[in-house]
């Protein structure tokens, strides 16, 4: 298992219950693959640096986690196809040391 950090931006039009469910669903992908969530930091609703899909604000979440390659690939695939995830980026924390 390797250590990663993901920052993802959620569509601000989701209500609180659906946003919490989406965050739990994304994190369960990692834990179901045998990984672990180390730290979750919800930055909340913030202005975007530039407009994306007619959105000027979005809900930011930063997560530190550890998972194997197969789990990471599945997490990446499901983040990519989820229409409520506006943007995301995954960083391998071991490569930046």
C-alpha positions in Angstrom: 0.0 0.0 0.0 1.1 3.5 -0.8 0.1 6.9 0.7 -1.9 9.3 -1.4 -3.7 12.6 -1.1 -6.7 13.5 -3.2 -8.4 16.9 -3.5 -11.8 16.8 -5.0 -14.4 19.5 -5.7 -18.1 18.6 -5.3 -21.0 20.3 -7.2 -22.3 23.0 -4.8 -25.9 22.3 -5.8 -26.1 19.1 -3.8 -28.0 19.3 -0.6 -26.2 18.5 2.7 -27.5 14.9 2.9 -26.5 14.0 -0.6 -23.1 15.6 -0.2 -22.4 13.6 2.9 -23.6 10.5 1.2 -21.3 11.2 -1.8 -18.3 11.8 0.4 -19.0 8.5 2.3 -19.4 6.6 -1.0 -16.1 7.9 -2.3 -14.3 7.0 1.0 -15.9 3.5 1.0 -14.3 2.7 -2.3 -10.9 3.0 -0.6 -11.8 1.1 2.5 -13.6 -1.7 0.5 -10.3 -2.2 -1.4 -8.5 -2.8 1.8 -7.2 0.7 2.2 -7.5 3.2 5.0 -8.5 6.8 5.3 -5.8 8.7 7.3 -7.3 12.2 7.4 -10.3 14.0 6.0 -10.2 17.8 5.7 -13.4 19.4 4.4 -12.7 22.9 3.3 -16.3 23.6 2.6 -17.8 25.9 0.0 -15.2 28.1 -1.7 -14.8 30.3 -4.8 -13.3 28.5 -7.8 -10.2 30.1 -9.4 -12.1 30.0 -12.7 -15.6 29.1 -13.8 -16.1 25.4 -14.4 -19.4 24.1 -16.1 -21.1 27.4 -15.2 -20.1 27.0 -11.5 -18.4 29.8 -9.6 -18.3 28.0 -6.2 -17.8 24.4 -5.2 -17.3 22.3 -2.1 -13.7 21.2 -1.5 -12.6 18.0 0.2 -8.9 16.9 0.9 -8.3 13.3 2.0 -5.1 11.5 3.0 -5.3 7.7 2.4 -3.4 4.5 1.9 -4.5 1.9 -0.6 -3.1 -0.6 -3.1 -2.8 -0.1 -6.9 -6.1 -1.9 -7.7 -8.0 0.2 -5.2 -6.5 3.4 -6.5 -7.4 2.5 -10.0 -11.0 1.8 -9.0 -11.2 5.0 -7.0 -9.8 7.0 -9.9 -12.3 5.4 -12.3 -15.3 6.1 -10.1 -14.2 9.7 -9.4 -13.9 10.2 -13.2 -17.4 9.0 -14.0 -19.3 10.6 -11.1 -21.2 13.7 -12.4 -21.2 15.4 -9.0 -17.4 15.5 -8.8 -16.4 18.6 -10.7 -12.7 18.1 -10.6 -10.1 16.0 -8.6 -6.4 15.3 -8.4 -4.6 12.5 -6.8 -1.0 12.9 -5.5 1.4 10.1 -4.5 2.8 11.5 -1.3 5.8 9.2 -1.4 7.0 10.7 -4.7 7.1 14.3 -3.3 9.5 13.5 -0.4 
